[in-house]
Each structure stands twice: as structure tokens, then as C-alpha cells.
Amino acid sequence: MPVKVAVVYYSSTGNVHQLAQAVAEGAEKAGAEVRLRRVPELAPDAAIDANPAWRAHIEATGDVEIATLEDLEWADAYALGSPTRFGNVAAQLKQYIDTAGGLWQQGVLADKPATGFTSAYNTHGGNESTLLALYNTFHHWGSVIVAPGFTDPSVYAAGGNPYGTSHASTNGAPEENVLAAARHQGERLAKIAKRLKGLADA
């Protein structure tokens, strides 16, 4: 049986969405069954409508299923993505995470490999601190954190973030070098998940 990977993300204008798609593609390349899920939008319409790109992204991704706690229970591995908000995880993803207390208490989330990805406006706009904040959650869950490290040339080509794929949106949408790093990250996550489940050679 293939390992099961849940790619759960929040994206306002589409950059993290593209990263999530690339992570999912990488996991699928490694033979995983993947669920790509977005968390619900919490921002008021007034804020969304003030940014045409934000509204356009919501309308363009209406067919992406909303994440539920069942997705976390189903998965053998997690990839969570969020734009950086003042160097931290966006409230939309954080609210979803904060509903997982019951699963955590039952031990459902423990011992599963997990990784994160993010996007900020600037290269030094909080990307690394957002990933580290996200990994605080994984520590509490008892996850096995699977950062990309410097395990593939694509990491260097995308700016060299060993904590997780990150994108500086001041450069526009993610380019192929960043998407390649995200695909590598998803593939690495799925391969580690296989090893932990005894489905692949060490």
C-alpha cells in the first residue's frame, strides 16, 4: 500500500498554493497517495476585496477541498504550508492546527514525518522564523521533522533554505527553481514516510 501524505495549506494570493501543488507532485512522484487541502479563509470580505489578487485566488481555488481533522488522521505524513505573518504562521492555518488537540491527546499525530513550506514578501521577511514556528507544533505532536536540509541541488538553486521551501513574493509567482525545491521536499517526505512504515529499503 502507498504511504498517504496530507498537504494542508493556507494561501491568500496563490504563492503558497503553487508551492503546495509542487510538494504534492513530489510526493506523488515518490509513489504516495496525496490529499491536497486548503484551510478555510477567515478574513472579512472587506479585506479580501481590497486586494484583487486575493479575491481572484479565492475564486480560482474554490474546487480545492477544505481540510478536515480526518485528513490528519488519514495521513502517514504531513506537509503544512503558510504565508508568513509578521514572522509567524498565518491565523487561518493556525486555527486549523489548534483544533487538532483531540487527535494529539489520542496519540494519532505522533511518530509521523512532517515538513513545512512558506512564502513572504521579501527574502528576509520571516520565512525561516515562520517555518521554525510551524515546527514548534510538530515537536508537540511528536512528529519526525523532515526538513529538506541541503539534500539536493534544487535547495541551493531556490535560495538555500534548509528549513523548508520558501518563496519571496516580491519576485512575483514562484519560478521553476523554487517549485523544483518544493517537489524535492514532497518527494523526500514521502520517501522518509515509506522508510518509517517499513515500505522501503533503508
Secondary structure, 3 states (H helix, E strand, C coil): CCCEEEEEECCCCCHHHHHHHHHHHHHHHCCCEEEEEECCCCCCHHHHHCCHHHHHHHHHCCCCCECCHHHHHHCCEEEEEEEEECCEECHHHHHHHHCCHHHHHHCCCCCCEEEEEEEECCCCCCHHHHHHHHHHHHHHHCCEECCCCCCCHHHHHCCCCCCCCEEEHHHCCCCHHHHHHHHHHHHHHHHHHHHHCCCCCC
